[in-house]
């Protein structure tokens, strides 16, 4: 199992934390990667050096082994030569002893022979023969002495080779021990390289994960920025249209007020009256109308009718409201809100800017049954009586 360093364990925690801080730690991963590469490079150089030393030792062992083989061969030849010389020396000694024995017998015979003329001649010839034998025996003796010296020389040379052989055996054994030690060290360095290579692979994987996370984060921020920019543009356009509609609505109300104002006085603030008088009903036509005790209006129709905006504004909400049906809430100027409720289908969405009398929905048509559309006006979350808005309507 790979033994992870403190730096690698720290990086494990980084991978688990997919945050901006983790993305910033890519530099730490790069530093750890460079450090590991330097360590592996140093171990690799050490391993190469050990391999060269082991190869050199093997070559030296091979050379010493060759020398040892030659020494063994020389010793074998020397022993063979010594044995041959000893056999020949033994044979020569045996022959010399035999001839000495013969001579002794001859001398004994001469001593026992009488001094007659024939005997004297025989002695003379015998002595002459003995002289010749003496010379041969001296030659054999010299040869034997030479053989002895040669054998002693060979034995001395063999003894020297014994010392050389012992030295070679010691050197070879020492080299084998050194080779074994270097091999163990090389194996240890190899394991270190293997373990650190695994750590390096893990760091590369970690770096890739962090880089990918950083790229995803950048892409997310870019998309978010584009989205926000689009929303800002859309909001500016919405505000522009809303202001434009408000200006047009204000101008229309002002023009209507100037033409319809025949000198009547209204209770309350004049500017409030101008705002309220600019509202219209959300239905252009209906079968009947009924007031609500709280100040709202209920309009009834037997067929599907289009629903229009009572005044320009911005849609605050559109959707279902409990069991009452669907609702559309429109925000107008000066904190006024229109609430339209019933069995309706909405054609608008939240934050949409609408113009006055713009179609915003439709009453659901259902087999000719009479349908009710409820409408009320609110100001600062308080109902405004229809009497203050639609003075010309009799309910």
BALOBA-1460 file (C-alpha; in Angstrom, 3 decimals):
// residues 395
<rec num="1" residu="x" x="0.000" y="0.000" z="0.000"/>
<rec num="2" residu="x" x="1.258" y="3.460" z="-0.878"/>
<rec num="3" residu="x" x="2.225" y="5.591" z="2.117"/>
<rec num="4" residu="x" x="0.832" y="9.055" z="1.371"/>
<rec num="5" residu="x" x="2.848" y="12.060" z="2.493"/>
<rec num="6" residu="x" x="1.379" y="14.876" z="4.589"/>
<rec num="7" residu="x" x="1.094" y="17.020" z="1.453"/>
<rec num="8" residu="x" x="-0.903" y="14.343" z="-0.343"/>
<rec num="9" residu="x" x="-3.234" y="13.835" z="2.654"/>
<rec num="10" residu="x" x="-3.804" y="17.600" z="2.682"/>
<rec num="11" residu="x" x="-4.688" y="17.440" z="-1.018"/>
<rec num="12" residu="x" x="-7.261" y="14.714" z="-0.292"/>
<rec num="13" residu="x" x="-9.153" y="17.215" z="1.845"/>
<rec num="14" residu="x" x="-8.956" y="19.733" z="-0.989"/>
<rec num="15" residu="x" x="-10.602" y="17.333" z="-3.437"/>
<rec num="16" residu="x" x="-13.482" y="16.793" z="-1.014"/>
<rec num="17" residu="x" x="-14.050" y="20.565" z="-0.677"/>
<rec num="18" residu="x" x="-15.355" y="21.759" z="-4.043"/>
<rec num="19" residu="x" x="-15.183" y="25.457" z="-3.232"/>
<rec num="20" residu="x" x="-13.375" y="28.487" z="-4.565"/>
<rec num="21" residu="x" x="-10.655" y="27.877" z="-1.973"/>
<rec num="22" residu="x" x="-10.102" y="24.403" z="-3.404"/>
<rec num="23" residu="x" x="-9.732" y="25.866" z="-6.888"/>
<rec num="24" residu="x" x="-7.075" y="28.284" z="-5.607"/>
<rec num="25" residu="x" x="-5.044" y="25.355" z="-4.261"/>
<rec num="26" residu="x" x="-3.997" y="24.233" z="-7.768"/>
<rec num="27" residu="x" x="-0.711" y="26.085" z="-7.174"/>
<rec num="28" residu="x" x="-0.110" y="23.931" z="-4.083"/>
<rec num="29" residu="x" x="-0.704" y="20.806" z="-6.185"/>
<rec num="30" residu="x" x="1.751" y="22.063" z="-8.815"/>
<rec num="31" residu="x" x="4.384" y="22.677" z="-6.116"/>
<rec num="32" residu="x" x="3.842" y="19.177" z="-4.712"/>
<rec num="33" residu="x" x="4.064" y="17.723" z="-8.226"/>
<rec num="34" residu="x" x="7.380" y="19.477" z="-8.893"/>
<rec num="35" residu="x" x="8.766" y="18.313" z="-5.530"/>
<rec num="36" residu="x" x="7.751" y="14.706" z="-6.214"/>
<rec num="37" residu="x" x="9.280" y="14.817" z="-9.698"/>
<rec num="38" residu="x" x="12.578" y="16.071" z="-8.236"/>
<rec num="39" residu="x" x="12.524" y="13.268" z="-5.627"/>
<rec num="40" residu="x" x="11.775" y="10.621" z="-8.262"/>
<rec num="41" residu="x" x="14.530" y="12.019" z="-10.505"/>
<rec num="42" residu="x" x="17.016" y="11.784" z="-7.613"/>
<rec num="43" residu="x" x="15.938" y="8.227" z="-6.806"/>
<rec num="44" residu="x" x="16.209" y="7.284" z="-10.477"/>
<rec num="45" residu="x" x="19.771" y="8.628" z="-10.676"/>
<rec num="46" residu="x" x="20.649" y="6.698" z="-7.515"/>
<rec num="47" residu="x" x="19.094" y="3.548" z="-9.016"/>
<rec num="48" residu="x" x="21.053" y="4.003" z="-12.260"/>
<rec num="49" residu="x" x="24.253" y="4.420" z="-10.247"/>
<rec num="50" residu="x" x="23.528" y="1.238" z="-8.278"/>
<rec num="51" residu="x" x="22.796" y="-0.668" z="-11.472"/>
<rec num="52" residu="x" x="26.135" y="0.460" z="-12.949"/>
<rec num="53" residu="x" x="27.929" y="-0.639" z="-9.778"/>
<rec num="54" residu="x" x="26.165" y="-4.009" z="-9.859"/>
<rec num="55" residu="x" x="27.073" y="-4.466" z="-13.538"/>
<rec num="56" residu="x" x="30.693" y="-3.523" z="-12.805"/>
<rec num="57" residu="x" x="30.775" y="-6.013" z="-9.919"/>
<rec num="58" residu="x" x="29.322" y="-8.720" z="-12.119"/>
<rec num="59" residu="x" x="31.987" y="-8.028" z="-14.729"/>
<rec num="60" residu="x" x="34.676" y="-8.144" z="-12.025"/>
<rec num="61" residu="x" x="33.240" y="-11.382" z="-10.635"/>
<rec num="62" residu="x" x="33.211" y="-12.803" z="-14.136"/>
<rec num="63" residu="x" x="36.869" y="-11.777" z="-14.623"/>
<rec num="64" residu="x" x="37.871" y="-13.220" z="-11.260"/>
<rec num="65" residu="x" x="35.948" y="-16.389" z="-12.025"/>
<rec num="66" residu="x" x="37.828" y="-16.738" z="-15.310"/>
<rec num="67" residu="x" x="41.101" y="-16.301" z="-13.420"/>
<rec num="68" residu="x" x="39.957" y="-18.886" z="-10.897"/>
<rec num="69" residu="x" x="39.163" y="-21.325" z="-13.706"/>
<rec num="70" residu="x" x="42.607" y="-20.776" z="-15.200"/>
<rec num="71" residu="x" x="44.245" y="-21.286" z="-11.806"/>
<rec num="72" residu="x" x="42.324" y="-24.546" z="-11.343"/>
<rec num="73" residu="x" x="43.421" y="-25.658" z="-14.799"/>
<rec num="74" residu="x" x="47.065" y="-24.743" z="-14.085"/>
<rec num="75" residu="x" x="46.938" y="-26.530" z="-10.728"/>
<rec num="76" residu="x" x="45.460" y="-29.599" z="-12.351"/>
<rec num="77" residu="x" x="48.229" y="-29.608" z="-14.966"/>
<rec num="78" residu="x" x="50.861" y="-29.064" z="-12.270"/>
<rec num="79" residu="x" x="49.528" y="-31.936" z="-10.173"/>
<rec num="80" residu="x" x="49.462" y="-34.140" z="-13.235"/>
<rec num="81" residu="x" x="53.047" y="-33.168" z="-14.085"/>
<rec num="82" residu="x" x="54.187" y="-33.752" z="-10.482"/>
<rec num="83" residu="x" x="52.562" y="-37.190" z="-10.427"/>
<rec num="84" residu="x" x="54.170" y="-38.067" z="-13.742"/>
<rec num="85" residu="x" x="57.563" y="-36.857" z="-12.556"/>
<rec num="86" residu="x" x="57.192" y="-38.802" z="-9.304"/>
<rec num="87" residu="x" x="56.316" y="-42.001" z="-11.178"/>
<rec num="88" residu="x" x="59.314" y="-41.561" z="-13.455"/>
<rec num="89" residu="x" x="61.530" y="-40.813" z="-10.451"/>
<rec num="90" residu="x" x="60.297" y="-43.952" z="-8.689"/>
<rec num="91" residu="x" x="61.062" y="-46.015" z="-11.780"/>
<rec num="92" residu="x" x="64.532" y="-44.518" z="-12.124"/>
<rec num="93" residu="x" x="65.247" y="-45.159" z="-8.453"/>
<rec num="94" residu="x" x="64.093" y="-48.743" z="-8.845"/>
<rec num="95" residu="x" x="66.329" y="-49.281" z="-11.881"/>
<rec num="96" residu="x" x="69.265" y="-47.639" z="-10.085"/>
<rec num="97" residu="x" x="68.828" y="-49.883" z="-7.061"/>
<rec num="98" residu="x" x="68.734" y="-52.950" z="-9.306"/>
<rec num="99" residu="x" x="71.929" y="-51.962" z="-11.092"/>
<rec num="100" residu="x" x="73.597" y="-51.160" z="-7.759"/>
<rec num="101" residu="x" x="72.635" y="-54.641" z="-6.601"/>
<rec num="102" residu="x" x="74.155" y="-56.179" z="-9.721"/>
<rec num="103" residu="x" x="77.375" y="-54.193" z="-9.180"/>
<rec num="104" residu="x" x="77.598" y="-55.339" z="-5.609"/>
<rec num="105" residu="x" x="77.360" y="-58.943" z="-6.751"/>
<rec num="106" residu="x" x="80.072" y="-58.349" z="-9.365"/>
<rec num="107" residu="x" x="82.393" y="-56.826" z="-6.757"/>
<rec num="108" residu="x" x="81.766" y="-59.753" z="-4.482"/>
<rec num="109" residu="x" x="82.647" y="-62.166" z="-7.295"/>
<rec num="110" residu="x" x="85.884" y="-60.291" z="-8.024"/>
<rec num="111" residu="x" x="86.940" y="-60.508" z="-4.441"/>
<rec num="112" residu="x" x="86.403" y="-64.257" z="-4.392"/>
<rec num="113" residu="x" x="88.210" y="-64.887" z="-7.750"/>
<rec num="114" residu="x" x="91.791" y="-66.337" z="-7.645"/>
<rec num="115" residu="x" x="94.704" y="-64.366" z="-9.159"/>
<rec num="116" residu="x" x="95.292" y="-66.528" z="-12.250"/>
<rec num="117" residu="x" x="96.107" y="-65.025" z="-15.623"/>
<rec num="118" residu="x" x="92.641" y="-65.695" z="-16.884"/>
<rec num="119" residu="x" x="91.200" y="-64.282" z="-13.758"/>
<rec num="120" residu="x" x="93.288" y="-61.137" z="-14.109"/>
<rec num="121" residu="x" x="91.997" y="-60.638" z="-17.639"/>
<rec num="122" residu="x" x="88.472" y="-61.211" z="-16.440"/>
<rec num="123" residu="x" x="88.954" y="-58.660" z="-13.691"/>
<rec num="124" residu="x" x="90.308" y="-56.154" z="-16.133"/>
<rec num="125" residu="x" x="87.337" y="-56.534" z="-18.444"/>
<rec num="126" residu="x" x="85.004" y="-56.441" z="-15.514"/>
<rec num="127" residu="x" x="86.552" y="-53.255" z="-14.115"/>
<rec num="128" residu="x" x="86.389" y="-51.681" z="-17.543"/>
<rec num="129" residu="x" x="82.707" y="-52.613" z="-17.734"/>
<rec num="130" residu="x" x="82.163" y="-51.309" z="-14.234"/>
<rec num="131" residu="x" x="83.754" y="-47.985" z="-15.186"/>
<rec num="132" residu="x" x="81.235" y="-47.652" z="-17.992"/>
<rec num="133" residu="x" x="78.428" y="-48.592" z="-15.628"/>
<rec num="134" residu="x" x="79.672" y="-46.039" z="-13.124"/>
<rec num="135" residu="x" x="79.385" y="-43.309" z="-15.714"/>
<rec num="136" residu="x" x="75.844" y="-44.341" z="-16.556"/>
<rec num="137" residu="x" x="74.916" y="-44.525" z="-12.898"/>
<rec num="138" residu="x" x="76.297" y="-40.998" z="-12.343"/>
<rec num="139" residu="x" x="74.171" y="-39.776" z="-15.270"/>
<rec num="140" residu="x" x="71.122" y="-41.466" z="-13.786"/>
<rec num="141" residu="x" x="71.877" y="-39.952" z="-10.401"/>
<rec num="142" residu="x" x="72.159" y="-36.503" z="-11.952"/>
<rec num="143" residu="x" x="68.894" y="-37.116" z="-13.802"/>
<rec num="144" residu="x" x="67.219" y="-38.210" z="-10.587"/>
<rec num="145" residu="x" x="68.498" y="-35.102" z="-8.757"/>
<rec num="146" residu="x" x="67.215" y="-32.932" z="-11.587"/>
<rec num="147" residu="x" x="63.833" y="-34.608" z="-11.423"/>
<rec num="148" residu="x" x="63.724" y="-34.062" z="-7.651"/>
<rec num="149" residu="x" x="64.507" y="-30.354" z="-8.073"/>
<rec num="150" residu="x" x="61.899" y="-30.059" z="-10.834"/>
<rec num="151" residu="x" x="59.282" y="-31.748" z="-8.641"/>
<rec num="152" residu="x" x="60.156" y="-29.438" z="-5.736"/>
<rec num="153" residu="x" x="59.845" y="-26.448" z="-8.071"/>
<rec num="154" residu="x" x="56.478" y="-27.652" z="-9.336"/>
<rec num="155" residu="x" x="55.255" y="-28.245" z="-5.787"/>
<rec num="156" residu="x" x="56.378" y="-24.758" z="-4.761"/>
<rec num="157" residu="x" x="54.603" y="-23.273" z="-7.794"/>
<rec num="158" residu="x" x="51.502" y="-25.312" z="-6.912"/>
<rec num="159" residu="x" x="51.653" y="-23.936" z="-3.372"/>
<rec num="160" residu="x" x="51.758" y="-20.363" z="-4.760"/>
<rec num="161" residu="x" x="48.734" y="-21.099" z="-6.898"/>
<rec num="162" residu="x" x="46.986" y="-22.376" z="-3.796"/>
<rec num="163" residu="x" x="47.459" y="-18.924" z="-2.239"/>
<rec num="164" residu="x" x="46.221" y="-17.243" z="-5.442"/>
<rec num="165" residu="x" x="43.207" y="-19.546" z="-5.469"/>
<rec num="166" residu="x" x="42.402" y="-18.674" z="-1.855"/>
<rec num="167" residu="x" x="42.660" y="-14.928" z="-2.640"/>
<rec num="168" residu="x" x="40.405" y="-15.333" z="-5.679"/>
<rec num="169" residu="x" x="37.818" y="-17.235" z="-3.656"/>
<rec num="170" residu="x" x="37.876" y="-14.491" z="-1.006"/>
<rec num="171" residu="x" x="37.544" y="-11.732" z="-3.644"/>
<rec num="172" residu="x" x="34.711" y="-13.515" z="-5.423"/>
<rec num="173" residu="x" x="32.861" y="-14.067" z="-2.146"/>
<rec num="174" residu="x" x="33.358" y="-10.416" z="-1.188"/>
<rec num="175" residu="x" x="32.088" y="-9.289" z="-4.601"/>
<rec num="176" residu="x" x="29.044" y="-11.518" z="-4.256"/>
<rec num="177" residu="x" x="28.288" y="-9.925" z="-0.884"/>
<rec num="178" residu="x" x="28.686" y="-6.438" z="-2.362"/>
<rec num="179" residu="x" x="26.450" y="-7.371" z="-5.292"/>
<rec num="180" residu="x" x="23.804" y="-8.718" z="-2.918"/>
<rec num="181" residu="x" x="23.950" y="-5.540" z="-0.796"/>
<rec num="182" residu="x" x="23.700" y="-3.301" z="-3.875"/>
<rec num="183" residu="x" x="20.817" y="-5.376" z="-5.240"/>
<rec num="184" residu="x" x="18.904" y="-4.970" z="-1.964"/>
<rec num="185" residu="x" x="19.548" y="-1.212" z="-2.021"/>
<rec num="186" residu="x" x="18.480" y="-1.020" z="-5.688"/>
<rec num="187" residu="x" x="15.297" y="-2.961" z="-4.849"/>
<rec num="188" residu="x" x="14.535" y="-0.523" z="-2.018"/>
<rec num="189" residu="x" x="15.096" y="2.483" z="-4.313"/>
<rec num="190" residu="x" x="12.899" y="0.808" z="-6.944"/>
<rec num="191" residu="x" x="10.076" y="0.482" z="-4.411"/>
<rec num="192" residu="x" x="10.502" y="4.140" z="-3.452"/>
<rec num="193" residu="x" x="10.261" y="5.120" z="-7.119"/>
<rec num="194" residu="x" x="7.148" y="2.935" z="-7.532"/>
<rec num="195" residu="x" x="5.453" y="4.421" z="-4.443"/>
<rec num="196" residu="x" x="6.288" y="7.993" z="-5.384"/>
<rec num="197" residu="x" x="5.159" y="7.352" z="-8.978"/>
<rec num="198" residu="x" x="1.776" y="6.316" z="-7.571"/>
<rec num="199" residu="x" x="1.713" y="9.510" z="-5.492"/>
<rec num="200" residu="x" x="2.646" y="11.464" z="-8.618"/>
<rec num="201" residu="x" x="-0.201" y="9.822" z="-10.525"/>
<rec num="202" residu="x" x="-2.576" y="10.677" z="-7.685"/>
<rec num="203" residu="x" x="-1.386" y="14.303" z="-7.706"/>
<rec num="204" residu="x" x="-1.900" y="14.510" z="-11.479"/>
<rec num="205" residu="x" x="-5.445" y="13.206" z="-11.037"/>
<rec num="206" residu="x" x="-6.046" y="15.700" z="-8.209"/>
<rec num="207" residu="x" x="-4.730" y="18.543" z="-10.342"/>
<rec num="208" residu="x" x="-6.989" y="17.565" z="-13.254"/>
<rec num="209" residu="x" x="-10.007" y="17.453" z="-10.932"/>
<rec num="210" residu="x" x="-9.185" y="20.904" z="-9.536"/>
<rec num="211" residu="x" x="-8.584" y="22.352" z="-13.012"/>
<rec num="212" residu="x" x="-11.889" y="20.902" z="-14.236"/>
<rec num="213" residu="x" x="-13.642" y="22.306" z="-11.170"/>
<rec num="214" residu="x" x="-12.080" y="25.706" z="-11.789"/>
<rec num="215" residu="x" x="-13.200" y="25.662" z="-15.423"/>
<rec num="216" residu="x" x="-16.722" y="24.638" z="-14.405"/>
<rec num="217" residu="x" x="-16.756" y="27.451" z="-11.815"/>
<rec num="218" residu="x" x="-15.592" y="29.955" z="-14.412"/>
<rec num="219" residu="x" x="-18.244" y="28.765" z="-16.862"/>
<rec num="220" residu="x" x="-20.921" y="28.971" z="-14.165"/>
<rec num="221" residu="x" x="-19.871" y="32.515" z="-13.261"/>
<rec num="222" residu="x" x="-19.784" y="33.500" z="-16.930"/>
<rec num="223" residu="x" x="-23.297" y="32.155" z="-17.493"/>
<rec num="224" residu="x" x="-24.496" y="33.802" z="-14.288"/>
<rec num="225" residu="x" x="-22.998" y="37.111" z="-15.392"/>
<rec num="226" residu="x" x="-24.687" y="36.826" z="-18.786"/>
<rec num="227" residu="x" x="-27.975" y="35.950" z="-17.087"/>
<rec num="228" residu="x" x="-27.706" y="38.909" z="-14.696"/>
<rec num="229" residu="x" x="-26.834" y="41.227" z="-17.548"/>
<rec num="230" residu="x" x="-29.860" y="40.015" z="-19.508"/>
<rec num="231" residu="x" x="-32.059" y="40.485" z="-16.435"/>
<rec num="232" residu="x" x="-30.703" y="44.027" z="-15.977"/>
<rec num="233" residu="x" x="-31.407" y="44.822" z="-19.617"/>
<rec num="234" residu="x" x="-34.866" y="43.293" z="-19.303"/>
<rec num="235" residu="x" x="-35.510" y="45.236" z="-16.090"/>
<rec num="236" residu="x" x="-34.384" y="48.506" z="-17.695"/>
<rec num="237" residu="x" x="-36.663" y="47.803" z="-20.638"/>
<rec num="238" residu="x" x="-39.536" y="46.951" z="-18.271"/>
<rec num="239" residu="x" x="-39.045" y="50.144" z="-16.266"/>
<rec num="240" residu="x" x="-38.784" y="52.138" z="-19.468"/>
<rec num="241" residu="x" x="-42.051" y="50.678" z="-20.759"/>
<rec num="242" residu="x" x="-43.724" y="51.135" z="-17.374"/>
<rec num="243" residu="x" x="-42.637" y="54.778" z="-17.172"/>
<rec num="244" residu="x" x="-43.723" y="55.261" z="-20.736"/>
<rec num="245" residu="x" x="-47.141" y="53.752" z="-19.982"/>
<rec num="246" residu="x" x="-47.451" y="55.795" z="-16.794"/>
<rec num="247" residu="x" x="-46.628" y="58.975" z="-18.674"/>
<rec num="248" residu="x" x="-49.157" y="58.152" z="-21.372"/>
<rec num="249" residu="x" x="-51.771" y="57.192" z="-18.785"/>
<rec num="250" residu="x" x="-51.168" y="60.370" z="-16.801"/>
<rec num="251" residu="x" x="-51.465" y="62.465" z="-19.949"/>
<rec num="252" residu="x" x="-54.687" y="60.634" z="-20.918"/>
<rec num="253" residu="x" x="-56.184" y="61.140" z="-17.470"/>
<rec num="254" residu="x" x="-55.179" y="64.791" z="-17.513"/>
<rec num="255" residu="x" x="-56.786" y="65.288" z="-20.895"/>
<rec num="256" residu="x" x="-59.950" y="63.496" z="-19.803"/>
<rec num="257" residu="x" x="-60.062" y="65.519" z="-16.607"/>
<rec num="258" residu="x" x="-59.793" y="68.774" z="-18.481"/>
<rec num="259" residu="x" x="-62.657" y="67.879" z="-20.847"/>
<rec num="260" residu="x" x="-64.974" y="66.274" z="-18.271"/>
<rec num="261" residu="x" x="-64.422" y="68.628" z="-15.354"/>
<rec num="262" residu="x" x="-67.437" y="70.970" z="-15.487"/>
<rec num="263" residu="x" x="-66.817" y="72.642" z="-12.237"/>
<rec num="264" residu="x" x="-67.926" y="69.806" z="-9.914"/>
<rec num="265" residu="x" x="-66.114" y="69.584" z="-6.620"/>
<rec num="266" residu="x" x="-64.993" y="66.234" z="-5.264"/>
<rec num="267" residu="x" x="-64.384" y="65.292" z="-1.697"/>
<rec num="268" residu="x" x="-60.868" y="64.396" z="-0.729"/>
<rec num="269" residu="x" x="-57.588" y="65.196" z="-2.431"/>
<rec num="270" residu="x" x="-57.779" y="66.215" z="-6.109"/>
<rec num="271" residu="x" x="-54.681" y="64.166" z="-7.125"/>
<rec num="272" residu="x" x="-56.216" y="61.033" z="-5.557"/>
<rec num="273" residu="x" x="-59.363" y="61.598" z="-7.588"/>
<rec num="274" residu="x" x="-57.329" y="61.906" z="-10.771"/>
<rec num="275" residu="x" x="-55.653" y="58.542" z="-10.096"/>
<rec num="276" residu="x" x="-58.890" y="56.737" z="-9.215"/>
<rec num="277" residu="x" x="-60.759" y="58.170" z="-12.165"/>
<rec num="278" residu="x" x="-58.183" y="56.640" z="-14.495"/>
<rec num="279" residu="x" x="-59.262" y="53.055" z="-13.615"/>
<rec num="280" residu="x" x="-61.738" y="51.098" z="-15.704"/>
<rec num="281" residu="x" x="-63.571" y="47.784" z="-15.231"/>
<rec num="282" residu="x" x="-61.725" y="44.581" z="-16.217"/>
<rec num="283" residu="x" x="-64.676" y="43.539" z="-18.451"/>
<rec num="284" residu="x" x="-65.825" y="45.602" z="-21.398"/>
<rec num="285" residu="x" x="-69.268" y="43.992" z="-21.180"/>
<rec num="286" residu="x" x="-71.181" y="41.893" z="-18.627"/>
<rec num="287" residu="x" x="-74.711" y="40.654" z="-17.935"/>
<rec num="288" residu="x" x="-75.085" y="42.044" z="-14.448"/>
<rec num="289" residu="x" x="-73.015" y="43.601" z="-11.669"/>
<rec num="290" residu="x" x="-73.224" y="43.327" z="-7.909"/>
<rec num="291" residu="x" x="-71.520" y="45.253" z="-5.139"/>
<rec num="292" residu="x" x="-69.545" y="43.670" z="-2.322"/>
<rec num="293" residu="x" x="-70.007" y="44.767" z="1.281"/>
<rec num="294" residu="x" x="-66.226" y="45.288" z="1.614"/>
<rec num="295" residu="x" x="-66.163" y="47.563" z="-1.424"/>
<rec num="296" residu="x" x="-65.434" y="45.166" z="-4.296"/>
<rec num="297" residu="x" x="-67.502" y="44.416" z="-7.435"/>
<rec num="298" residu="x" x="-68.765" y="41.066" z="-8.769"/>
<rec num="299" residu="x" x="-69.558" y="40.940" z="-12.505"/>
<rec num="300" residu="x" x="-71.547" y="38.063" z="-14.015"/>
<rec num="301" residu="x" x="-71.432" y="36.777" z="-17.591"/>
<rec num="302" residu="x" x="-72.979" y="33.791" z="-19.345"/>
<rec num="303" residu="x" x="-70.333" y="33.480" z="-22.028"/>
<rec num="304" residu="x" x="-66.575" y="33.614" z="-22.080"/>
<rec num="305" residu="x" x="-65.303" y="37.188" z="-22.135"/>
<rec num="306" residu="x" x="-61.862" y="38.745" z="-22.403"/>
<rec num="307" residu="x" x="-60.431" y="40.312" z="-19.290"/>
<rec num="308" residu="x" x="-58.517" y="43.584" z="-19.697"/>
<rec num="309" residu="x" x="-56.145" y="45.479" z="-17.440"/>
<rec num="310" residu="x" x="-58.011" y="48.205" z="-15.442"/>
<rec num="311" residu="x" x="-54.962" y="50.410" z="-15.728"/>
<rec num="312" residu="x" x="-51.304" y="50.232" z="-16.826"/>
<rec num="313" residu="x" x="-49.001" y="48.492" z="-14.391"/>
<rec num="314" residu="x" x="-46.877" y="45.472" z="-13.571"/>
<rec num="315" residu="x" x="-48.176" y="41.950" z="-12.824"/>
<rec num="316" residu="x" x="-47.321" y="41.095" z="-9.214"/>
<rec num="317" residu="x" x="-48.865" y="37.631" z="-9.150"/>
<rec num="318" residu="x" x="-50.864" y="35.255" z="-11.319"/>
<rec num="319" residu="x" x="-51.968" y="31.791" z="-10.262"/>
<rec num="320" residu="x" x="-54.431" y="29.753" z="-8.248"/>
<rec num="321" residu="x" x="-55.960" y="31.122" z="-5.031"/>
<rec num="322" residu="x" x="-57.330" y="28.349" z="-2.807"/>
<rec num="323" residu="x" x="-60.831" y="27.281" z="-3.937"/>
<rec num="324" residu="x" x="-61.765" y="30.706" z="-5.352"/>
<rec num="325" residu="x" x="-60.190" y="30.053" z="-8.743"/>
<rec num="326" residu="x" x="-57.344" y="31.888" z="-10.428"/>
<rec num="327" residu="x" x="-56.194" y="35.372" z="-9.526"/>
<rec num="328" residu="x" x="-54.319" y="38.191" z="-11.266"/>
<rec num="329" residu="x" x="-52.794" y="40.989" z="-9.160"/>
<rec num="330" residu="x" x="-51.514" y="44.124" z="-10.946"/>
<rec num="331" residu="x" x="-49.436" y="46.829" z="-9.285"/>
<rec num="332" residu="x" x="-50.137" y="50.451" z="-10.324"/>
<rec num="333" residu="x" x="-48.651" y="53.788" z="-9.423"/>
<rec num="334" residu="x" x="-48.891" y="55.220" z="-5.888"/>
<rec num="335" residu="x" x="-49.180" y="51.756" z="-4.246"/>
<rec num="336" residu="x" x="-52.514" y="50.865" z="-5.921"/>
<rec num="337" residu="x" x="-53.233" y="47.234" z="-6.762"/>
<rec num="338" residu="x" x="-55.959" y="45.595" z="-8.866"/>
<rec num="339" residu="x" x="-57.195" y="42.166" z="-7.767"/>
<rec num="340" residu="x" x="-59.103" y="40.103" z="-10.381"/>
<rec num="341" residu="x" x="-60.422" y="36.725" z="-9.205"/>
<rec num="342" residu="x" x="-62.597" y="33.957" z="-10.666"/>
<rec num="343" residu="x" x="-62.751" y="31.043" z="-13.079"/>
<rec num="344" residu="x" x="-60.311" y="32.664" z="-15.458"/>
<rec num="345" residu="x" x="-57.377" y="31.778" z="-17.680"/>
<rec num="346" residu="x" x="-54.410" y="34.130" z="-17.329"/>
<rec num="347" residu="x" x="-52.473" y="35.297" z="-20.384"/>
<rec num="348" residu="x" x="-49.804" y="37.195" z="-18.443"/>
<rec num="349" residu="x" x="-46.809" y="36.273" z="-16.265"/>
<rec num="350" residu="x" x="-45.224" y="37.662" z="-13.145"/>
<rec num="351" residu="x" x="-43.368" y="41.009" z="-13.585"/>
<rec num="352" residu="x" x="-44.927" y="41.524" z="-17.006"/>
<rec num="353" residu="x" x="-45.739" y="45.164" z="-17.827"/>
<rec num="354" residu="x" x="-49.287" y="45.678" z="-19.177"/>
<rec num="355" residu="x" x="-51.073" y="48.626" z="-20.728"/>
<rec num="356" residu="x" x="-54.516" y="49.837" z="-19.816"/>
<rec num="357" residu="x" x="-57.251" y="47.809" z="-21.559"/>
<rec num="358" residu="x" x="-54.672" y="45.241" z="-22.662"/>
<rec num="359" residu="x" x="-56.120" y="41.702" z="-22.721"/>
<rec num="360" residu="x" x="-54.676" y="39.821" z="-19.738"/>
<rec num="361" residu="x" x="-56.964" y="36.739" z="-19.621"/>
<rec num="362" residu="x" x="-60.332" y="35.170" z="-20.337"/>
<rec num="363" residu="x" x="-63.283" y="33.844" z="-18.349"/>
<rec num="364" residu="x" x="-63.621" y="30.081" z="-18.634"/>
<rec num="365" residu="x" x="-66.710" y="29.144" z="-20.686"/>
<rec num="366" residu="x" x="-68.789" y="26.270" z="-19.247"/>
<rec num="367" residu="x" x="-72.066" y="25.151" z="-20.949"/>
<rec num="368" residu="x" x="-73.755" y="28.532" z="-20.666"/>
<rec num="369" residu="x" x="-73.616" y="28.648" z="-16.842"/>
<rec num="370" residu="x" x="-73.303" y="32.120" z="-15.371"/>
<rec num="371" residu="x" x="-69.738" y="32.949" z="-14.319"/>
<rec num="372" residu="x" x="-68.624" y="35.493" z="-11.753"/>
<rec num="373" residu="x" x="-65.583" y="37.750" z="-11.983"/>
<rec num="374" residu="x" x="-64.639" y="39.529" z="-8.769"/>
<rec num="375" residu="x" x="-62.720" y="42.825" z="-8.906"/>
<rec num="376" residu="x" x="-61.400" y="45.060" z="-6.166"/>
<rec num="377" residu="x" x="-58.927" y="47.903" z="-5.876"/>
<rec num="378" residu="x" x="-56.469" y="48.193" z="-3.000"/>
<rec num="379" residu="x" x="-54.225" y="50.982" z="-1.802"/>
<rec num="380" residu="x" x="-51.444" y="50.071" z="0.611"/>
<rec num="381" residu="x" x="-53.175" y="46.723" z="1.277"/>
<rec num="382" residu="x" x="-56.506" y="48.424" z="2.098"/>
<rec num="383" residu="x" x="-59.624" y="48.068" z="-0.043"/>
<rec num="384" residu="x" x="-60.792" y="51.129" z="-1.963"/>
<rec num="385" residu="x" x="-64.580" y="51.416" z="-2.314"/>
<rec num="386" residu="x" x="-65.929" y="51.149" z="-5.852"/>
<rec num="387" residu="x" x="-67.909" y="54.302" z="-5.128"/>
<rec num="388" residu="x" x="-64.675" y="56.292" z="-5.107"/>
<rec num="389" residu="x" x="-63.589" y="54.760" z="-8.387"/>
<rec num="390" residu="x" x="-66.645" y="54.263" z="-10.582"/>
<rec num="391" residu="x" x="-68.931" y="57.111" z="-9.727"/>
<rec num="392" residu="x" x="-71.052" y="56.615" z="-12.840"/>
<rec num="393" residu="x" x="-71.940" y="52.986" z="-12.030"/>
<rec num="394" residu="x" x="-75.257" y="52.340" z="-10.284"/>
<rec num="395" residu="x" x="-75.322" y="49.132" z="-8.254"/>
